[in-house]
Amino acid sequence: MNLPQNIIPVYVANGNCVTPMGLNLLDNVQGILDGRTAIEQVKDENLQKEPFYGAVINKDWLENAYSKLEYNGDFSTLEKMMLLALEDIVKTYSDHLDDKCGIIFSSTKGNIEALTQDNKEAYFLHYLAKKISKAIGIPSEPIVLSNACVSGIMAISVAKRLIQTGIYNHMIVVGGDLFSKFVFSGFQSFQAISSQPCKPYDKARDGITLGEAAASIFVTQNRDLISSESYYEVIGDSSINDANHISGPSRTGEGLFQSIRNAMQEAKVKSPEIDCISSHGTATNFNDEMEAQAFNRVALETIPVFSLKAIYGHTLGAAGLLETVISLNFADKNLIPPSLGYKDHGLTLPLNINNEIQKKEINTVLKTASGFGGSNTAVLFKKCKSDGK
């Protein structure tokens, strides 16, 4: 979809995240700079009798951080993660949380733990969205976006379009998902869980590692509201469903190829102008190969590509948003994050997999995601400075 040429520009800023690596963005970025990963061996018989690899938040650590916030009422683990992720945005833009400020929630399972606590109402995503919106004081009706693993990045795309229609001046995007037995056993039934920390694009990859996280970002048409030195314009976006299979992507990467191509056309960006790609990179055989097909079809095989799944695991509905927030912060520093676990090329086509922190001038970042049901999303971000250039 090509938008009219006179459409207003839309910007993102003030990203934040809550992960097993840290409960704010700065701690997470520093952890990656230090060479750490949030994935570790987990011993939790409520999830599996034998130890397994995953990225699970220390709940005592989470409770201690949440106790410093001033919210009344009972909130679930996921809701506390989301409120922590939203804290900076709520404080920074408190004067603008009116009926022209929308909010989008991206999640695949929401309060999944409510199903085992005889609290069925709390499981519904609209209940979660209304509860958080009320807590932070947003009067507009919340929007829930649950479209498999593209949800987080697709929410930014939808926020951009809603602002450009004039319905909202600003939007808050928040996403989150928990590491649950339901999801864990589901991926096990596909034989898709890795026996080790996942290795995106590597020859020895054998499946995904799961994780949990929450993330947030502020989307606005008014760059004068943005206080940070660096922020990003959303210059192109597209979502295409290849309708190949409920759990398997198109072998030719058709949906992802079309999503990237459309986003580039809207942004008027050529392949060499993209400085790095924050990919989906789940470390399953079909996903990684599909991405190689799509990236090659749009002539991006020489552009540095990285997957953050080997650092955070697959965080489902939070993944696209979390990875965007991390990627843009690294771009602020003109750095490309590492795609950990990659040693031997395991794809039939070439890709420039970045497996260590790389210094490079970065102005344009492509974020992609793909998910069950054939969903695919691509969004292009262009760096801006506080002087407006």
Residue pairs with C-beta under 8 A, 6 or more apart in sequence:
1 238
1 262
1 266
2 262
2 265
2 266
3 161
3 164
3 266
7 164
8 163
8 164
8 221
9 221
9 223
9 233
10 159
10 160
10 163
10 164
10 219
10 220
10 221
10 233
10 234
11 219
11 220
11 221
11 223
11 226
11 231
11 232
11 233
11 234
11 384
12 156
12 217
12 218
12 219
12 220
12 231
12 232
12 234
12 324
12 328
12 381
13 217
13 218
13 220
13 226
13 228
13 231
13 232
14 88
14 89
14 92
14 93
14 217
14 218
14 226
14 228
15 25
15 215
15 216
15 217
15 218
15 324
15 325
15 328
15 329
16 24
16 25
16 85
16 86
16 87
16 88
16 89
16 215
16 216
16 217
16 325
17 24
17 25
17 28
17 85
17 213
17 214
17 215
17 216
17 322
17 325
17 326
18 24
18 57
18 62
18 81
18 82
18 84
18 85
18 176
18 213
18 214
18 215
19 28
19 38
19 55
19 57
19 211
19 212
19 213
19 312
19 315
19 322
20 38
20 40
20 55
20 56
20 57
20 58
20 211
20 212
20 213
20 312
21 27
21 28
21 31
21 32
21 36
21 37
21 38
21 55
21 311
21 312
22 28
22 30
22 31
23 61
23 62
23 65
23 84
24 84
24 88
25 325
25 326
25 329
28 326
29 326
29 329
29 330
31 38
32 311
32 326
32 330
32 337
32 338
32 357
33 357
37 55
37 197
37 310
37 311
37 340
38 55
38 211
38 311
38 312
38 313
39 53
39 54
39 55
39 197
39 198
39 209
39 211
39 310
39 311
39 312
39 313
40 53
40 54
40 55
41 51
41 52
41 53
42 51
42 52
42 53
42 54
42 56
43 51
44 56
46 181
47 54
47 179
47 180
47 181
47 184
48 184
52 184
52 193
53 194
53 195
53 196
53 197
53 209
54 179
54 184
54 209
54 210
54 211
54 313
55 179
55 209
55 210
55 211
55 212
55 213
55 312
55 313
55 315
56 179
56 211
56 212
57 81
57 212
57 213
59 77
62 77
62 80
62 81
62 84
63 80
65 84
66 75
66 80
66 83
66 84
69 83
69 84
69 87
71 83
71 135
73 135
75 83
75 131
75 135
76 111
76 113
76 114
76 122
76 128
77 113
77 178
78 107
78 110
78 111
78 113
78 128
78 176
78 177
78 178
78 214
79 111
79 128
79 131
79 132
81 176
81 212
81 213
81 214
82 132
82 174
82 176
82 214
82 216
83 132
83 135
83 136
84 214
85 174
85 176
85 214
85 215
85 216
86 132
86 136
86 172
86 174
86 216
89 172
89 216
89 217
89 218
90 97
90 136
90 137
92 218
92 227
93 101
93 170
93 218
93 225
94 137
96 169
96 170
96 225
97 136
97 137
97 138
97 139
98 139
99 139
99 140
100 140
100 168
100 169
100 170
101 138
101 140
101 168
101 169
101 170
101 171
101 172
102 138
102 140
102 142
102 143
102 159
102 162
102 167
102 168
102 170
102 171
102 172
103 129
103 132
103 133
103 138
103 140
103 142
103 143
103 171
103 172
103 173
103 174
104 142
104 143
104 144
104 145
104 155
104 158
104 159
104 171
104 172
104 173
104 174
105 125
105 128
105 129
105 132
105 142
105 143
105 144
105 145
105 155
105 174
105 175
106 145
106 146
106 151
106 152
106 154
106 155
106 173
106 174
106 175
106 176
106 317
106 318
106 320
106 321
107 125
107 128
107 144
107 146
107 151
107 175
107 176
107 177
107 316
107 317
107 318
108 146
108 148
108 149
108 151
108 177
108 183
108 316
108 317
109 177
109 178
109 180
109 182
109 183
109 316
109 317
110 123
110 124
110 125
110 128
110 146
110 177
111 122
111 123
111 127
111 128
112 123
112 178
112 180
112 182
112 183
113 178
113 180
114 120
114 121
114 122
114 123
115 123
115 182
121 127
122 128
125 144
125 146
126 142
126 144
129 142
129 143
129 144
130 142
132 142
132 174
133 140
133 142
138 172
140 168
143 158
145 151
145 154
145 155
145 158
146 317
147 154
147 371
147 373
147 375
148 317
148 371
148 372
148 373
148 375
149 280
149 314
149 316
149 317
149 319
149 320
149 369
149 370
149 371
149 372
149 375
150 239
150 320
150 369
150 370
150 371
150 375
150 376
150 377
151 175
151 316
151 317
151 320
151 371
152 173
152 175
152 215
152 317
152 318
152 319
152 320
152 321
152 322
152 323
152 324
152 369
153 320
153 321
153 323
153 324
153 367
153 368
153 369
153 377
153 379
154 239
154 320
154 369
154 375
154 377
155 173
155 175
155 320
155 321
156 173
156 217
156 219
156 234
156 237
156 320
156 321
156 324
156 379
157 234
157 237
157 238
157 239
157 377
157 379
159 168
159 171
159 173
159 219
160 219
160 234
160 237
161 237
162 168
162 171
163 169
163 170
163 171
163 219
163 220
163 221
164 221
169 220
169 221
169 222
170 218
170 219
170 220
170 221
170 222
170 225
171 218
171 219
171 220
172 216
172 217
172 218
172 219
173 216
173 217
173 218
173 219
173 321
174 214
174 215
174 216
174 321
175 214
175 215
175 216
175 317
175 318
175 320
175 321
175 322
176 212
176 213
176 214
176 215
176 317
176 318
177 183
177 212
177 213
177 315
177 316
177 317
177 318
178 212
179 210
179 211
179 212
179 313
183 210
183 316
184 193
184 210
187 193
187 207
187 208
187 210
190 247
191 207
192 207
192 208
192 284
193 207
193 208
193 209
193 210
194 205
194 206
194 207
194 208
194 209
194 283
195 206
195 207
196 206
197 209
197 310
197 340
197 341
198 205
198 207
198 208
198 209
198 282
198 283
198 309
198 310
198 313
198 314
198 341
199 205
199 206
199 283
199 310
199 340
199 341
199 342
199 343
200 279
200 281
200 282
200 283
200 288
200 307
200 309
200 310
200 339
200 341
200 342
200 353
201 281
201 283
201 288
201 292
201 305
201 307
201 339
201 342
201 345
201 346
201 347
201 351
201 353
202 283
202 341
202 342
202 343
202 344
202 345
202 346
203 343
203 344
203 345
203 346
204 343
204 344
204 346
205 283
205 284
205 285
205 288
205 341
205 346
206 283
207 283
207 284
208 282
208 283
208 284
208 309
208 313
208 314
209 283
209 309
209 310
209 313
209 314
210 313
210 314
210 315
210 316
211 312
211 313
211 314
211 315
212 313
212 315
212 318
213 312
213 315
213 318
213 319
213 322
214 318
215 318
215 321
215 322
215 324
215 325
216 321
216 325
217 321
217 324
217 325
218 226
219 234
220 226
223 231
223 384
223 388
226 386
228 386
229 332
229 385
229 386
230 331
230 332
230 383
230 384
230 385
230 386
231 384
231 386
232 328
232 331
232 365
232 381
232 382
232 383
232 384
233 381
233 382
233 384
234 379
234 380
234 381
235 266
235 267
235 269
235 364
235 380
235 381
235 382
236 262
236 263
236 264
236 265
236 266
236 267
236 269
236 378
236 379
236 380
237 263
237 266
237 377
237 378
237 379
237 380
238 258
238 259
238 260
238 261
238 262
238 263
238 266
238 377
238 378
239 259
239 375
239 376
239 377
239 378
240 254
240 255
240 256
240 258
240 259
240 262
240 376
241 255
241 373
241 374
241 375
241 376
242 249
242 250
242 254
242 255
242 256
242 374
242 376
243 255
243 373
243 374
244 250
244 251
244 254
244 255
244 374
245 374
246 372
246 373
247 372
248 286
249 255
249 256
249 286
249 287
249 290
249 370
249 374
250 256
250 290
250 374
251 286
251 289
251 290
251 293
252 290
252 293
252 294
252 297
253 290
253 291
253 292
253 293
253 294
253 295
253 297
254 294
255 370
255 374
255 375
255 376
256 290
256 291
256 294
256 368
256 370
256 376
256 378
257 293
257 294
257 297
257 298
258 376
259 368
259 376
259 377
259 378
260 294
260 295
260 298
260 300
260 366
260 368
260 378
261 298
262 378
263 366
263 378
263 379
263 380
264 270
264 271
264 274
264 298
264 380
266 380
267 380
267 382
269 364
269 380
271 298
271 299
271 300
271 303
272 303
273 364
274 300
274 303
274 364
274 365
274 366
274 380
275 303
275 304
275 331
275 360
275 361
275 362
275 363
275 364
275 365
276 303
276 304
276 305
276 306
276 327
276 331
276 336
276 354
276 360
276 362
276 365
276 366
277 295
277 300
277 303
277 304
277 305
277 306
277 365
277 366
277 367
277 368
278 306
278 307
278 308
278 323
278 324
278 326
278 327
278 337
278 365
278 366
278 367
278 368
279 291
279 295
279 305
279 306
279 307
279 368
280 287
280 291
280 307
280 309
280 319
280 368
280 369
280 370
281 287
281 288
281 291
281 305
281 306
281 307
281 308
281 309
281 310
281 339
282 288
282 307
282 309
282 314
283 307
283 309
283 310
283 341
287 370
288 346
288 347
289 347
289 348
290 370
291 351
291 368
291 370
292 301
292 347
292 348
292 349
292 350
292 351
293 349
295 301
295 303
295 305
295 351
296 349
296 350
296 351
300 366
301 349
301 350
301 351
301 352
302 352
303 352
303 366
304 336
304 352
304 354
304 358
304 360
305 339
305 351
305 352
305 353
305 354
306 336
306 337
306 338
306 339
306 353
306 354
307 339
308 322
308 323
308 326
308 327
308 337
308 339
309 319
310 339
310 340
310 341
310 342
311 337
311 340
312 319
312 322
312 323
315 322
319 369
320 367
320 369
320 377
323 367
324 367
324 379
324 381
326 337
327 337
327 365
327 367
328 365
328 381
330 336
330 337
330 362
331 362
331 365
331 381
331 383
332 383
334 359
334 360
334 361
334 362
335 357
335 358
335 359
335 360
335 362
336 354
336 357
336 358
336 360
336 362
337 354
337 357
338 354
338 355
338 356
338 357
338 358
339 353
339 354
339 355
340 355
341 355
342 353
342 355
343 355
345 351
345 353
362 383
363 382
363 383
364 380
364 381
364 382
364 383
365 380
365 381
365 383
366 378
366 379
366 380
366 381
367 378
367 379
367 380
367 381
368 376
368 377
368 378
368 379
369 376
369 377
370 376
370 377
